[in-house]
Amino acid sequence: MKNRIGYCILTLALILALGCSEKSGKRVIKLGHGLDVNHSVHKAMVKMGKDLAQLSGGQMVLKIYPSQQLGTERECLELLQIGSLDMTKVSVGVLENFAPKMKVLGLPFLFRDRQHSFEVLDGPIGQQLLDDGKKYWLKGLAYYDAGSRSFYTKQTPIHQPDDLTGLKIRVMESATAVDMVEQLGGSPTPISWGELYTSLQQGVVDGAENNPPSFYLSRHYEVCKYYTLDEHTVLPDVLLASTHFWDRLSEEEKGWLRKAVTQSVAFQRVLWMASEEEALAAVQEAGVTIIKPEKTLFAEKVKTVLDTYKEDPELFSLIRQIQNTR
């Protein structure tokens, strides 16, 4: 109850602050996200803010609230929907609960490699999925690279899918992620990102899954000493704006923001590649065993997840389009 009261107070404060910012003559854009300030996405957002200020001649100012200062990813999406927050960054895995078509991007082993994912996300399919969020008051702006997600565990090294049997694995609040872990024999346990470190320490879960920079920057490597690079999903981060905020912008302001976003995406992708290498080297130095399994064993185990979408012709057609993208 106390958390809900605090959340409501925060929402009211944001509404009041938003009203004041527009009366000051400058448009102050509030962006909340859950990542560490050393993450490549946050650094890209800082660049976006600088570029936006330059493009607009100081008329538009981006104010960033990192590290879940304004709530979890789900809470930030809810704030966007009611117009109390202007922008946020969330994982596709969380976004699928708000914009259902997005769940296709969370399917295991959907993309052949990183370049294939970029071809899809930067093309008409990616744009179609971003546009689909409008009906839910969410204006999709761009995708940030979040690499591939893999399993990390405390005590049990994962060399093959059977090693996951009976293990409690933290997943996002994503039906797709839950299905995948269940197919692999694990016990999926949805837990918010901010609570995961303590949950690992206390044995609430036996492991989790995420990309190398997130594993490193969250310091989960202090608890989990095995990292298995099965790379089961290529799950991008999505930058979104509230349609309430977006519709208040002039065409000129939208143009400035779009350009700043585009420049930040290119910048982040370069940073991401370097951050992956840095993260893997750092966790190895800290005593983590890096395991490179036979990925086809994992892909074979979860292929039935794709088959369940045959009952939804629209989504299954989208999956086929993604698979056929060259």
C-alpha positions in Angstrom: 0.0 0.0 0.0 2.8 2.4 0.9 4.5 1.7 -2.5 1.3 2.5 -4.3 0.7 5.7 -2.4 4.3 6.8 -3.2 3.8 5.9 -6.8 0.6 8.0 -7.0 2.4 11.0 -5.3 5.2 10.7 -7.9 2.7 10.7 -10.7 1.0 13.8 -9.4 4.3 15.5 -9.0 5.3 14.7 -12.6 2.0 16.1 -13.9 2.6 19.4 -12.0 6.2 19.6 -13.1 5.3 19.0 -16.7 2.8 21.8 -16.7 5.4 24.2 -15.2 8.1 23.3 -17.7 6.0 24.2 -20.7 5.1 27.6 -19.3 8.8 28.5 -18.8 9.3 29.0 -22.6 11.4 25.8 -23.0 10.0 22.4 -23.6 11.5 20.2 -20.9 11.2 16.5 -21.9 11.2 14.0 -19.0 12.7 10.6 -19.9 12.8 7.8 -17.3 14.5 4.4 -17.6 15.9 1.6 -15.4 19.5 1.3 -16.6 22.8 2.3 -14.9 24.4 5.6 -16.0 27.4 3.6 -17.4 25.2 1.7 -19.8 25.5 2.4 -23.5 21.8 3.3 -23.8 22.0 5.9 -21.1 25.1 7.4 -22.7 23.3 7.5 -26.1 20.4 9.3 -24.4 22.8 11.9 -23.0 24.0 12.5 -26.5 20.4 12.7 -27.7 19.8 15.4 -25.1 22.9 17.4 -26.3 22.0 17.0 -29.9 18.3 18.0 -29.3 19.4 21.2 -27.5 21.7 22.1 -30.3 19.1 21.3 -33.1 16.4 23.3 -31.3 18.6 26.2 -30.4 17.9 25.4 -26.7 14.1 25.3 -27.1 13.9 21.6 -26.2 15.7 20.2 -23.1 15.9 16.5 -22.3 15.9 15.6 -18.6 16.9 12.0 -17.9 16.0 10.0 -14.8 18.0 6.7 -14.9 18.2 3.7 -12.5 14.4 3.3 -11.9 14.2 6.7 -10.3 10.7 7.0 -11.7 9.7 3.4 -11.3 10.1 0.1 -13.1 9.8 -0.3 -16.8 6.2 -1.3 -16.4 5.5 1.7 -14.2 7.2 4.0 -16.7 5.0 2.7 -19.5 1.9 3.3 -17.4 3.1 6.8 -16.8 3.4 7.3 -20.5 -0.1 6.0 -21.1 -1.7 8.6 -18.8 0.6 11.4 -20.0 2.6 11.9 -16.8 5.9 11.0 -18.3 7.1 12.0 -21.8 9.6 9.3 -22.8 11.0 6.0 -21.6 13.2 3.1 -22.7 12.0 -0.5 -22.1 12.8 -3.9 -23.2 10.6 -5.5 -25.8 10.0 -8.3 -23.3 8.1 -5.8 -21.0 6.6 -3.9 -23.9 4.8 -7.0 -25.2 2.4 -6.7 -22.2 1.3 -3.3 -23.6 1.7 -3.7 -27.3 1.0 -7.5 -28.0 2.5 -7.7 -31.5 5.9 -6.9 -30.0 6.1 -10.3 -28.5 7.3 -11.8 -31.8 10.6 -10.1 -31.3 11.1 -12.0 -28.1 10.8 -15.4 -29.7 13.9 -17.6 -29.2 16.3 -18.0 -32.0 14.2 -15.9 -34.3 17.1 -14.0 -35.8 20.0 -15.6 -37.6 22.5 -13.1 -36.3 22.9 -9.4 -35.3 22.9 -8.1 -38.9 19.6 -10.0 -39.6 18.0 -8.3 -36.5 19.1 -4.9 -37.8 17.7 -5.5 -41.2 14.3 -6.3 -39.6 14.3 -3.6 -37.0 15.5 -0.8 -39.4 13.1 -1.9 -42.1 9.3 -1.9 -42.6 8.6 -4.7 -40.2 10.3 -2.8 -37.3 8.5 0.4 -38.2 5.2 -1.4 -38.4 5.7 -2.7 -34.8 6.7 0.7 -33.6 3.6 2.2 -35.2 1.3 -0.4 -33.6 1.9 1.1 -30.2 0.0 4.2 -31.0 -3.3 2.6 -30.2 -2.0 2.0 -26.7 -0.9 5.7 -26.3 2.8 4.7 -26.9 4.7 6.3 -29.8 7.5 4.0 -30.8 10.6 6.1 -31.8 13.5 3.7 -32.3 15.3 0.5 -31.3 18.5 0.4 -29.2 20.8 -2.6 -29.5 20.6 -4.9 -26.5 22.6 -7.7 -28.0 21.8 -11.3 -27.2 20.5 -12.7 -23.9 22.1 -15.8 -22.3 21.7 -17.7 -19.0 23.8 -17.1 -15.9 23.6 -19.2 -12.8 24.9 -19.4 -9.2 26.0 -23.0 -8.8 24.9 -25.1 -11.8 26.9 -24.6 -15.0 24.6 -24.8 -18.1 26.2 -26.8 -20.9 23.0 -28.2 -22.4 19.2 -27.6 -22.0 18.8 -30.5 -19.5 21.1 -28.6 -17.1 18.2 -26.1 -16.6 15.8 -28.7 -15.3 14.3 -27.6 -12.1 16.3 -24.4 -11.8 14.4 -21.2 -10.9 15.3 -18.7 -13.6 14.4 -15.1 -13.3 12.6 -13.7 -16.4 11.0 -10.4 -17.3 7.2 -10.1 -17.1 7.0 -11.7 -20.5 4.8 -14.6 -21.5 7.2 -15.4 -24.3 10.2 -15.6 -21.9 8.1 -17.7 -19.5 7.3 -20.2 -22.3 10.9 -20.4 -23.5 12.3 -21.2 -20.0 9.5 -23.8 -19.4 10.3 -25.5 -22.8 13.9 -25.7 -21.7 12.9 -27.4 -18.4 13.5 -24.5 -16.1 11.1 -22.8 -13.7 10.5 -19.2 -14.9 10.2 -16.7 -12.1 9.2 -13.1 -13.0 11.1 -10.6 -10.8 11.7 -6.9 -11.4 15.2 -5.9 -12.4 15.8 -3.8 -9.3 15.0 -6.8 -7.0 17.1 -9.4 -8.8 20.5 -9.0 -7.1 18.9 -9.6 -3.7 16.8 -12.4 -5.0 19.9 -14.1 -6.3 21.8 -13.6 -3.1 18.9 -15.0 -1.0 18.3 -18.0 -3.3 14.9 -16.9 -4.4 16.1 -17.8 -7.9 19.0 -19.9 -9.1 19.9 -17.7 -12.0 18.7 -15.3 -14.7 19.2 -14.4 -18.3 20.4 -11.2 -19.9 23.1 -9.7 -22.2 26.8 -9.3 -21.1 26.7 -5.5 -20.3 23.6 -5.9 -18.1 25.2 -8.9 -16.3 28.3 -6.9 -15.7 26.9 -3.5 -14.7 24.3 -5.0 -12.4 27.1 -6.8 -10.6 25.2 -10.0 -10.8 28.5 -11.7 -11.6 29.3 -11.3 -7.9 26.7 -13.9 -7.2 26.5 -15.9 -10.4 29.8 -17.6 -11.4 28.6 -19.3 -14.6 27.6 -17.5 -17.8 26.4 -19.7 -20.7 26.4 -17.9 -24.1 23.6 -19.7 -25.7 22.3 -16.4 -27.1 18.7 -17.5 -27.1 17.1 -14.2 -27.9 18.0 -11.0 -29.6 15.8 -8.7 -27.6 16.1 -4.9 -28.5 15.4 -2.0 -26.2 12.7 0.3 -27.5 12.6 4.1 -27.1 9.0 5.4 -26.7 7.2 8.6 -26.2 3.7 9.2 -24.8 1.3 10.0 -27.6 -0.1 12.7 -25.2 3.3 14.4 -25.3 4.0 13.7 -29.0 0.7 15.2 -30.1 1.6 18.5 -28.4 4.8 18.9 -30.4 4.9 21.0 -33.5 6.1 19.4 -36.8 9.4 21.3 -36.3 9.8 20.0 -32.8 9.1 16.4 -34.0 11.7 16.8 -36.7 14.3 17.9 -34.2 13.5 15.0 -31.8 13.5 12.4 -34.6 16.9 13.6 -35.8 18.4 13.5 -32.3 16.9 10.0 -31.7 18.4 8.7 -35.0 21.8 10.0 -34.2 21.7 8.5 -30.7 20.8 5.1 -32.2 23.9 5.0 -34.4 26.1 6.2 -31.5 24.7 3.6 -29.1 25.3 0.7 -31.6 29.0 1.5 -31.7 29.2 1.8 -27.9 27.3 -1.5 -27.5 29.9 -3.5 -29.4 32.7 -2.2 -27.2 30.7 -2.7 -24.0 30.0 -6.3 -24.8 33.7 -7.1 -25.1 34.5 -5.1 -22.0 31.8 -6.8 -20.0 32.9 -10.4 -20.9 36.5 -9.6 -20.1 35.6 -8.0 -16.8 33.4 -10.9 -15.5 36.0 -13.4 -16.5 38.6 -11.5 -14.6 36.2 -11.6 -11.6 36.1 -15.4 -11.7 33.1 -16.1 -13.9 33.3 -19.2 -16.1 32.2 -18.4 -19.7 30.5 -21.4 -21.3 30.0 -21.6 -25.1 27.5 -24.4 -25.6 26.2 -26.0 -28.8 23.4 -23.5 -29.5 21.5 -25.9 -31.8 20.6 -28.0 -28.8 18.8 -25.1 -27.2 17.1 -24.0 -30.5 15.8 -27.5 -31.1 14.3 -27.6 -27.6 12.3 -24.4 -28.0 11.2 -24.7 -31.6 7.7 -25.7 -30.5 7.3 -22.1 -29.1 7.1 -20.8 -32.7 4.5 -23.5 -33.6 2.1 -22.1 -31.0 1.7 -18.9 -33.1 0.2 -20.8 -36.0 -3.2 -20.3 -34.3 -2.7 -16.5 -34.8 -2.5 -16.0 -38.6 -1.4 -12.3 -38.4 1.5 -13.0 -36.0 2.6 -16.1 -37.7 2.7 -14.2 -41.0 4.9 -11.6 -39.3 7.2 -14.4 -38.0 7.6 -15.7 -41.6 8.3 -12.3 -42.9 11.1 -11.9 -40.3 12.6 -15.3 -41.1 12.5 -14.5 -44.9 14.2 -11.1 -44.4 17.7 -11.2 -46.0 
